[in-house]
Amino acid sequence: MAHAHESNTKRIWTVFGILSIITIVEVAFGIVKPAALYHNDLFHLNLLNWLFIILTIVKAYYIMWAFMHLEGEKAGFRWSIVAPLIFLIIYLVFILLVEGNYVYEVFHNSQYKWIF
């Protein structure tokens, strides 16, 4: 008995649509920069940047979900791939924020001037 070939055209367009919507939202927020998000801080970073970080993690997860075909796998296997990546992304963001804030404070509160 021959296996029937299924078209993935609808799936491809769905993935394209979801990733496009998230990207359009990111770009729109980047252009508009709402004052409510831009002028309020959380952990020395404005809420708009937190929104960008969260949407980027959502996009990365969905890309893994769709293109690494994780939706058909068991939950334990999915989490064994996704959890370390999420942890590493959060850790990288934390290190970048802490070090970036330190460099900013050093240059902002010292006699050294920005040369770049």
Secondary structure by P-SEA (a helix, b strand, c coil): cbbbbbbaaaaaaaaaaaaaaaaaaaaaaaaaccccccccccccccaaaaaaaaaaaaaaaaaaacccccccccaaaaaaccaaaaaaaaaaaaaaaaaaaaaaaaaacccccccc
